[in-house]
Amino acid sequence: MGFLVFSLVVMGIAAVDLGSIWTLGIHIKWDLMIPSSFFSLHSS
């Protein structure tokens, strides 16, 4: 019983970690995309 709870907790932490890494990747992608489009708008 305790092992089942432990494995559920580990799976939950892993899911949160993957989610945060994924959202972090999206934020980095947006941070790279927004300035470049911003500069291209101003240069034209």
Beta strands, then each sheet from edge to edge (+ up, - down):
end
